[in-house]
């Protein structure tokens, strides 16, 4: 979930995802592979880096729907528990 939240803001490489989430590179890379295999994230090669972004067709709309639900029914209390 931390990876998805980080990528909601903008596409990032592994190093920036690690910095933003506070997780180790090996853990992030392992989870990115799983997310990529499930088509949750997309990866584009830029030079020697892979830039990861959320699947714009399915995951971005789904996350926006979750945010709408939380803000409508849960308020600040649920937002804190999601993080």
BELFENLIN-V380095 format. One record per residue. RES is the residue in one small letter. PHI is phi in degrees with one decimal (none if undefined). PSI is psi in whole degrees, -180 to 180 (NA if undefined). D_CENTER is the distance of its C-alpha to the mean C-alpha in whole Angstrom. Layout:
# BELFENLIN-V380095
RES & PHI & PSI & D_CENTER
RES & PHI & PSI & D_CENTER
This chain:
# BELFENLIN-V380095
x & none & -35 & 6
x & -61.3 & -39 & 6
x & -65.6 & -46 & 4
x & -60.3 & -44 & 2
x & -61.7 & -42 & 4
x & -62.7 & -40 & 5
x & -79.4 & -11 & 4
x & -64.6 & -31 & 6
x & -75.2 & -45 & 8
x & -173.8 & 161 & 9
x & -62.9 & 144 & 9
x & -142.2 & 157 & 9
x & -89.9 & 174 & 11
x & -59.4 & -43 & 11
x & -59.1 & -44 & 14
x & -71.0 & -34 & 12
x & -64.7 & -42 & 9
x & -60.4 & -46 & 12
x & -62.9 & -43 & 13
x & -71.5 & -35 & 11
x & -92.3 & -21 & 10
x & 77.4 & 17 & 14
x & -102.9 & 160 & 13
x & -73.2 & 151 & 15
x & -59.2 & -41 & 15
x & -64.6 & -39 & 16
x & -66.7 & -44 & 14
x & -64.0 & -47 & 11
x & -60.7 & -43 & 13
x & -60.2 & -47 & 14
x & -70.0 & -34 & 11
x & -63.5 & -38 & 9
x & -61.9 & -44 & 13
x & -62.9 & -46 & 12
x & -63.2 & -37 & 9
x & -68.7 & -43 & 11
x & -61.5 & -30 & 14
x & -93.1 & 5 & 13
x & 62.6 & 28 & 12
x & -80.2 & -39 & 9
x & -120.3 & 156 & 8
x & -114.3 & 154 & 11
x & -130.1 & 133 & 12
x & -119.5 & 141 & 15
x & -89.5 & 128 & 18
x & -129.2 & 100 & 19
x & 67.7 & -123 & 22
x & -97.4 & 3 & 21
x & -106.8 & 155 & 17
x & -105.9 & 129 & 14
x & -105.0 & 121 & 12
x & -98.8 & 142 & 9
x & -143.2 & 160 & 7
x & -74.8 & 150 & 6
x & -62.5 & 114 & 10
x & -71.9 & -23 & 12
x & -79.9 & -33 & 14
x & -122.1 & -50 & 13
x & -74.3 & -43 & 9
x & -60.4 & -50 & 9
x & -61.5 & -37 & 13
x & -63.1 & -45 & 12
x & -66.0 & -36 & 10
x & -65.2 & -38 & 12
x & -64.7 & -42 & 15
x & -62.4 & -45 & 14
x & -60.3 & -42 & 14
x & -63.0 & -44 & 17
x & -60.5 & -49 & 18
x & -61.6 & -45 & 18
x & -67.4 & -31 & 19
x & -78.7 & -43 & 22
x & -107.3 & -21 & 23
x & -115.2 & -33 & 22
x & 73.1 & -160 & 22
x & -64.1 & -32 & 21
x & -59.3 & -45 & 21
x & -71.5 & -35 & 19
x & -61.6 & -39 & 16
x & -67.0 & -38 & 17
x & -74.3 & -22 & 17
x & -74.9 & -22 & 13
x & -89.3 & NA & 12
